[in-house]
């Protein structure tokens, strides 16, 4: 399974993608809407960066839904070859079937303030 890049809270051993966050809290999705959870109540707070290769260029995965993913890239040659939307200032974005991704690399870093203080 490929995860999109982003921030994840670890609560009760489960990693949940964060909807928004502040200095001392995160907002996590729930069936009744976002729920505020204090940073001190998290087991960990993670930054996930997922990169892959698609049709010869490097992309950063920004979303995954079913068998499709959204991505960003700064690879102008890839953008030109594939007709991606965007520009050289902000980068380009597009979508691709997950099955076409290769060399998927997920980097996970703990950014929990409690961990930095230890």
C-alpha positions as CSV (number, residue, x, y, z in Angstrom):
1,X,0.0,0.0,0.0
2,X,1.3,3.4,-0.9
3,X,0.6,6.3,1.5
4,X,0.4,9.9,0.4
5,X,3.0,12.3,1.8
6,X,1.8,14.3,4.8
7,X,1.5,14.4,8.6
8,X,0.3,11.4,10.6
9,X,-0.6,11.1,14.2
10,X,0.0,7.8,16.0
11,X,-2.8,7.1,18.5
12,X,-3.2,3.8,20.2
13,X,-0.7,2.3,17.7
14,X,-2.7,3.4,14.7
15,X,-1.3,6.0,12.2
16,X,-4.0,8.5,11.1
17,X,-3.4,11.2,8.5
18,X,-3.8,14.6,10.1
19,X,-6.4,17.0,8.7
20,X,-4.8,20.1,10.3
21,X,-2.5,21.0,13.2
22,X,-1.3,23.7,15.5
23,X,1.6,24.0,17.8
24,X,0.0,21.9,20.6
25,X,-2.7,19.9,18.8
26,X,-3.8,18.0,15.7
27,X,-7.2,17.6,14.2
28,X,-8.0,14.0,13.2
29,X,-10.8,12.8,11.0
30,X,-13.9,11.1,12.6
31,X,-17.3,10.2,11.3
32,X,-18.8,13.3,13.1
33,X,-16.1,15.7,11.8
34,X,-12.6,16.6,12.8
35,X,-11.6,15.9,16.4
36,X,-9.0,18.0,18.3
37,X,-6.4,15.9,20.0
38,X,-3.7,17.4,22.1
39,X,-0.1,16.7,21.0
40,X,0.7,15.4,24.5
41,X,-1.9,12.6,24.0
42,X,-0.2,11.3,20.8
43,X,2.0,8.3,20.8
44,X,4.0,10.0,18.0
45,X,3.7,12.6,15.3
46,X,5.1,11.6,11.9
47,X,6.1,13.3,8.7
48,X,5.8,11.0,5.7
49,X,7.4,11.7,2.4
50,X,6.6,9.3,-0.4
51,X,8.4,9.5,-3.7
52,X,8.3,7.3,-6.8
53,X,9.3,7.1,-10.4
54,X,6.6,7.4,-13.1
55,X,7.4,7.2,-16.8
56,X,11.0,8.0,-16.2
57,X,10.6,11.0,-13.8
58,X,10.5,11.5,-10.1
59,X,7.2,12.3,-8.5
60,X,6.1,13.1,-4.9
61,X,2.8,11.3,-4.0
62,X,0.2,13.7,-2.7
63,X,-3.0,11.6,-2.6
64,X,-4.0,8.0,-3.1
65,X,-7.6,6.9,-3.9
66,X,-8.2,3.3,-5.0
67,X,-5.8,2.4,-7.8
68,X,-5.0,6.1,-8.7
69,X,-2.6,8.6,-7.1
70,X,-2.1,12.3,-7.3
71,X,1.5,13.7,-7.5
72,X,3.7,16.7,-7.8
73,X,6.9,17.0,-9.7
74,X,9.7,19.5,-10.5
75,X,10.8,17.4,-13.5
76,X,10.2,19.7,-16.5
77,X,11.1,17.0,-19.0
78,X,8.4,14.6,-17.5
79,X,5.9,17.5,-17.4
80,X,6.5,18.3,-21.1
81,X,6.4,14.6,-22.2
82,X,3.2,13.9,-20.3
83,X,1.4,17.3,-20.7
84,X,1.2,17.9,-17.0
85,X,-0.6,21.0,-15.6
86,X,1.6,23.6,-13.8
87,X,4.7,25.6,-14.4
88,X,8.4,25.8,-13.7
89,X,7.8,28.2,-10.7
90,X,5.3,26.1,-8.8
91,X,6.0,22.6,-10.3
92,X,3.6,20.3,-12.1
93,X,0.9,18.0,-10.9
94,X,-1.0,15.1,-12.3
95,X,-2.4,11.7,-11.6
96,X,-1.4,8.1,-12.5
97,X,-2.4,4.6,-11.9
98,X,-0.6,3.2,-8.8
99,X,0.4,0.2,-10.9
100,X,2.6,2.4,-13.1
101,X,4.8,3.6,-10.2
102,X,8.2,2.1,-9.6
103,X,11.0,2.6,-7.0
104,X,8.5,3.8,-4.4
105,X,10.3,5.2,-1.4
106,X,8.6,6.2,1.8
107,X,10.5,8.2,4.4
108,X,9.1,8.5,7.9
109,X,10.4,10.9,10.4
110,X,9.2,11.5,14.0
111,X,8.6,15.2,14.5
112,X,6.8,15.0,17.9
113,X,7.9,17.8,20.1
114,X,8.3,15.4,23.0
115,X,10.8,13.4,21.0
116,X,12.9,16.4,20.1
117,X,13.1,17.4,23.8
118,X,14.4,14.0,24.8
